[in-house]
Amino acid sequence: MIEVQQLSKRFARHEAVRGISFSVDRGEIVGFLGPNGAGKTTTLRMLTGYLPPTSGSAQVAGFDIFRQSLEARKRIGYMPENVPLYEDMRVREYLKFRARLKGLNSKQTRQRVGEMLETCGLEAVRRKMIKTLSKGYRQRVGLADSLVHNPDLLILDEPTNGLDPNQIRQIRELIKRLAESHTVLVSTHILSEVEMTCNRVIIIDGGKIKAADTPTNLINQMRSAGRVHVELQADAEVASGAISRLDRVKKVSSEALDEGWTRFTVWVDSGTDARERINNLAAQYGWPLRSLYRHEATLEDVFVELTRKD
Ligand SMILES: Nc1ncnc2c1ncn2[C@@H]1O[C@H](COP(=O)(O)OP(=O)(O)OP(=O)(O)O)[C@@H](O)[C@H]1O
């Protein structure tokens, strides 16, 4: 559905996107992640034909987004970061206006606008002025707008930005439902959302792609994926030494706590669970043990590992 080859964008002296290549298959829901200024919005704006690239190419549904822009855009529903809406229009009136602008005839417009009001949960506010709507409802109007011409592909730039937790949940559910019949590329900062909704993730930083895989694979491939935390009443040096001699243990660090307790963090090879062996070791040495748990890596750990600057 999307094919991007060596896409770059330079603003004056700043290269915001540096030769990125990726693809999104039909039916996928892909999270597009990266820290502030990584180049997400710039990439999405190029993909939707709003910004010409400095070099490289991109196809949507087989159409070159720059040379066959109209054909490509017919197949894209784009919801930009801050949805620009006409404040003085009523919801239904606005969606009808947008549908006509996108080339739907009056019959199609009536039908699609009706469907979108229902799909996006806007029926109760269809006669309200847009300026009186809450941010959550405005986002829904933006989504309905991006969907009204029945595109195959939805490109959403931070659709839950600025929403409260309830609104985030509602938009997330809506996107999940839309993903049943659309291909979705969604940029967001909420990593738990991505773990819940996306079947693949692309991480971009400094204009370059750092990783592209399923959330599960990314987590499993992490260097610091395997970590065990244990609290013992033991001499830090002796215990660190004994633990680090265990098989498949890569590194041990310790931190003194209260009343002779020490917390040890044990890095092990990915896929290894050292808890039982650490427990046996504590029993063997007679060290009192009050906590032993395995840190389950999350997408947030992957994100931090791939994009931190130190
Ligand atoms: N029109 C522009 N002119 C000059 N520089 C720009 C322009 N648009 C973006 N940039 C720069 O390009 C870089 C990438 O910006 P972009 O908006 O794509 O990042 P982003 O990943 O979407 O960030 P955020 O998460 O903050 O929205 C930034 O350094 C930004 O300042």
The ligand as an SDF file (V2000), in Angstrom:
LIG
                    3D

 31 33  0  0  0  0  0  0  0  0999 V2000
    8.7640   24.0670    7.2180 N   0  0  0  0  0  0  0  0  0  0  0  0
    9.8980   23.8500    7.8840 C   0  0  0  0  0  0  0  0  0  0  0  0
   10.9710   24.6750    7.7460 N   0  0  0  0  0  0  0  0  0  0  0  0
   12.1320   24.4560    8.3910 C   0  0  0  0  0  0  0  0  0  0  0  0
   12.3510   23.3960    9.2230 N   0  0  0  0  0  0  0  0  0  0  0  0
   11.3360   22.5580    9.4060 C   0  0  0  0  0  0  0  0  0  0  0  0
   10.0560   22.7260    8.7600 C   0  0  0  0  0  0  0  0  0  0  0  0
    9.2440   21.7020    9.1340 N   0  0  0  0  0  0  0  0  0  0  0  0
    9.9700   20.9450    9.9980 C   0  0  0  0  0  0  0  0  0  0  0  0
   11.2180   21.4320   10.1490 N   0  0  0  0  0  0  0  0  0  0  0  0
   12.2880   20.8500   10.9860 C   0  0  0  0  0  0  0  0  0  0  0  0
   12.4630   19.5060   10.5780 O   0  0  0  0  0  0  0  0  0  0  0  0
   12.7140   18.6660   11.7200 C   0  0  0  0  0  0  0  0  0  0  0  0
   11.6760   17.5510   11.7550 C   0  0  0  0  0  0  0  0  0  0  0  0
   10.4180   18.1090   12.0800 O   0  0  0  0  0  0  0  0  0  0  0  0
    9.0700   17.2390   12.1320 P   0  0  0  0  0  0  0  0  0  0  0  0
    7.9510   18.1880   12.3880 O   0  0  0  0  0  0  0  0  0  0  0  0
    8.9930   16.3700   10.9420 O   0  0  0  0  0  0  0  0  0  0  0  0
    9.3480   16.3400   13.4270 O   0  0  0  0  0  0  0  0  0  0  0  0
    8.3580   15.3820   14.2070 P   0  0  0  0  0  0  0  0  0  0  0  0
    9.0540   14.0670   14.3100 O   0  0  0  0  0  0  0  0  0  0  0  0
    7.0170   15.3930   13.5860 O   0  0  0  0  0  0  0  0  0  0  0  0
    8.3290   16.0580   15.6370 O   0  0  0  0  0  0  0  0  0  0  0  0
    7.1260   16.2370   16.7060 P   0  0  0  0  0  0  0  0  0  0  0  0
    7.0230   14.9460   17.4210 O   0  0  0  0  0  0  0  0  0  0  0  0
    7.6480   17.3280   17.5750 O   0  0  0  0  0  0  0  0  0  0  0  0
    5.8770   16.6100   15.9540 O   0  0  0  0  0  0  0  0  0  0  0  0
   12.6670   19.5750   12.9260 C   0  0  0  0  0  0  0  0  0  0  0  0
   13.9890   19.9180   13.2660 O   0  0  0  0  0  0  0  0  0  0  0  0
   11.8950   20.7950   12.4380 C   0  0  0  0  0  0  0  0  0  0  0  0
   12.3080   21.9440   13.1140 O   0  0  0  0  0  0  0  0  0  0  0  0
  1  2  1  0
  2  3  1  0
  2  7  2  0
  3  4  2  0
  4  5  1  0
  5  6  2  0
  6  7  1  0
  6 10  1  0
  7  8  1  0
  8  9  2  0
  9 10  1  0
 10 11  1  0
 11 12  1  0
 11 30  1  0
 12 13  1  0
 13 14  1  0
 13 28  1  0
 14 15  1  0
 15 16  1  0
 16 17  2  0
 16 18  1  0
 16 19  1  0
 19 20  1  0
 20 21  2  0
 20 22  1  0
 20 23  1  0
 23 24  1  0
 24 25  2  0
 24 26  1  0
 24 27  1  0
 28 29  1  0
 28 30  1  0
 30 31  1  0
M  END
$$$$
